[in-house]
């Protein structure tokens, strides 16, 4: 499926087609995301996933930013706890271990390739950007480059689509039923 133009309206139905857990922006979401990121989010169209308390955990971003730049990262972690924990895993060498696992486990590697295709398909709902042809995020389809992108993808679409993101969330003990805002 190729969509050449961005949709006229970002509806709840469109967001659900992109990601099971995605929701429209609510009152206070943009301000919370700005506080979490320390800057104004660009191309923000929704929330991909939320903390149990309702705070935004992942943003949904247009594939072409308002000023015209292509932006491959559809799902972007914003909840400080998640950002900190993914950074910790990366600093502790988890990406190397996950890349080794991809090289050794054919099933895991195949599911990582499938996640790559799913990511691109989902992003296309927000418009086709030729410069992003075949590009997803987080190192997919062949490696692990960014746990932040992969965990954001997993949180937004649900367990079972992005195996590396699922693993990263397991490693930090993510509990979708607990508030992580104060951690």
Helices and strands as residue ranges (DSSP letters): H 12-18, H 29-37, E 44-50, E 56-61, E 75-77, H 80-91, H 94-104, H 106-124, G 130-132, H 147-157, H 163-171
